[in-house]
Amino acid sequence: MCCHGPSLHTPKKQTTFRITGPSLRHRFLGPTQRSGDLRGYPAPVSPNLHLRPCVKATEKECGVGGQLHCLRRTLNTGVSPTLGRALGTPGRPAPSSSVLALDPNSFLQDAWSDQKGQVHLDSQQDYQLLRAQRTPEGLSLLFKRPFGTCDPEDYVIEDGTVHLVYGILEEPLRALETINTSGLQTGLQRVQLLKPNISIPALPADVRTMEIRAPDVLIPGQVTTYWCHMTELPEGFSRHHIIMYEPIVTEGNEALVHHMEVFQCAAEFQSFPQFSGPCDSKMKPERLNYCRHVLAAWALGAKAFYYPEEAGLAFGGPGSSRFLRLEVHYHNPLKIKGRRDSSGIRLYYTATLRRFDAGILELGLVYTPVMAVPPQETAFVLSGYCTDKCTQLALPPSGIHIFASQLHTHLAGRKVVTVLARDGCEMEVVNRDDHYSPHFQEIRMLKKVVSVHPGDVLITSCTYNTEDRKLATVGGFGILEEMCVNYVHYYPRSQLELCKSAVDPGFLQKFFHLVNRFNSEEVCTCPQASVPEQFASVPWNSFNRQVLGALYGFAPISVHCNKSSAVRFQGEWDRQPLPEIISKLEEPSPHCAASRRQSPAGPAVVSIGEGEG
């Protein structure tokens, strides 16, 4: 019998938005339903349009009377040059729930767009206008809507990423139905609307900073580069706690710097050679592979990260290496040459040690081509396991407590979730993003600290979309290869640095042999053929797709249960059985009354007042 944690059903809550801008007439705004259609890097075009989501728990707390005691965040809205770039494949805009302000009569209406981009008035009007007023910045609208409306045409506002899309009309329109989103100038802002109500801790008076940069790197003119740069702490650097860190990205290189990590080297070695160059260079000293203890990790879209007041990440002092390795992933799809970069991470640290030493644990899939996604897939799932055997061996008896999480995939990733299981039963979600974007990889504080005990299992699953690809997408470091990772921040620190898995390579070879038996095309199973070459030879009919998916669901796995020295804990880790899960958590879904009354489809008249906003 399994006793589950809290229900995953979506509560009936409200979200409130404030929109300000020089002129809000002839605009529409809406969260898209399909994050997979949002690709590319948005380029800022309309910096004067601001979205301030004010999120509260209940309708009463965020009511019509305007008593909105809610956090307001100004979002600098980015906009893509064309709709095709903002919404994915041209001619296939995603369905969305939209809010529109139209001239000449200034109406605010709830609408939705179909697959052809045509806008339709929603039969269920769920947006409620609270206030409209002129401010020094222009016209300001304040409106609200329940998180889950039970309207099939509406987007369910959840804890993960929300893609806010706005469009600007060239001239006033007489009727809503004359709008087609495929012809609009549009903008996109990725946000997490439902952030936990956690205040930013104040920095202590003795806080100091340290910048870990790779100085004056000439970015190679190739799509993917991992750059490694060695540095070291000062002689005699005593034990400190890192309590905050933030990215330093060279101006003009924001679209090239994909992610960065600072690693501390293994204390067993007295010295490490200096090196600054591509991480896959034959000139890179082998000893640098023993620099695997993560001190800081940043990815595209993330802001500054603060540790909770009770914890900090320890570095320096006895038993700690002075040597650090900065790793920068450059994504250069246009193969730009001659660009210089000095990006890195700024550490904020204190000599006043906190109660707990924090740690960062890497969960998910090993970076290996044996984990692959067939082409032309809309939602192919791969899962990585941190097994009960590993947590039983590596975690302290009292367990660890996860307080933050950063999800990570490359370009095909659409959903990511990590679930905690105990005694064969899924107990609770650690972190989930059903509208994940590889261009928005925040480190997110959890609403509830998740405790992991020895013997627990952590399952990280990623859903991929490869509709636009002709060959299989294999796991690896390249931007067109894939990853499935969750960096969890926790305390107290343990020796466990990485807990991931991949399918047993021998069982994957059985898949290739099976393909040869049932297909006319031959997949080379000779030792000289690499796994990517083998996957490239597979004819991707429905049979081969289903067999590969089934293989990943039952075949034994190779488990990486690693220390910060990149050495596995002692034990047998190859050909391990998949953890048995006998009870799974329900998928989140809104509570919808069977006889919910539809509200009238009439528009809300915008009555403009004066005020400071």
Summary of the structure (lengths in Angstrom):
residues: 613
radius of gyration: 25.4
end to end distance: 54.5
largest distance: 76.5
contacts: 2001
relative contact order: 0.15
helix: 10%
strand: 40%
